[in-house]
Amino acid sequence: MEKINVAVVHGIGNEKAGYSNNLSGGVLREFDMQLKSILKAEDDYSSEIQFKEILWEDIVSKNQKKLEEILAASETPLVRGKGLWQMCRYFFQAGIRNLRRTFTPEAICDIIGYRDPVVCSKIHQRVLGEINSIWQDSENSNLTLIGHSLGTVIAYDFVFEQQQKSNDLRLSNLFTLGSPLAIFVLQYEGTLFKEPVELEDPHGRWVNVYDKDDPIAYQLKPLDGAYNKAVLADCAVDTGPFGAAHLFYWGNRDVHKIIGRKLAIDWISLNKKLSSQEIEKLYKDYDGNLGLGKETN
């Protein structure tokens, strides 16, 4: 049996191994449920997907720690007053200070760091190495990439670079979650980001998933005709309230359904479990029902 290969790329923040467990677990459950339903079988399909987490934070974390140390050393102690206003002011200042010392250095250093050609090259080499390790353990070279936040930019940029070099990277699917890619597309004047990546697999799909309450996530199809053609759908989901929505794509059930059903159909196609006509109908039904009852463009 040919397995499905999935690589996951995280966004900004000090991520550790296991960061995508909620995503991989949810996708795997949906994948298994879909196959049992479509094939009317009771088999266990949980071993038919191979997930690979890609960690790149360590490449840029050295300077982050240095900035955190500088900020911590330069701050004057906060004084907690006795009145209600003084106490509220104290906790507000403490919260802002914590953001400046932790989240802001992580976010800014990650974004600025990635735009450095040397750092970018190191991250791309890390991604390539992890993908090669998937293929060493797999009977085929299908690949689904899932990125979140800045990880969608890294995944896209990596695929584009590889496709400019050769045709060895056969990308089956691209799922971008909470993606700021539209900002990069509009910012760059050259070729980079101006031309959408191509999915050589005729059954490949690029699905951009976003929450309307996520201030970092943008739709991609409205950018221009090329992106409108390349992206199957900008699929709206509800991950959480404003601001916090950006953090909760990993555990969202609708995200799991969108990815899991596509991978289940891919597995059926790879292993020829149904007739070609039945498989084509599954892909057509997937495209038509991708929005899960929600808005798609």
Helices and strands as residue ranges (DSSP letters): E 4-9, H 21-39, G 46-48, E 49-54, G 57-59, H 61-74, H 84-98, I 99-103, H 104-114, H 117-136, E 143-148, H 150-165, E 171-177, H 181-187, E 205-210, G 221-223, H 225-230, E 233-236, G 244-247, H 253-270, H 276-288
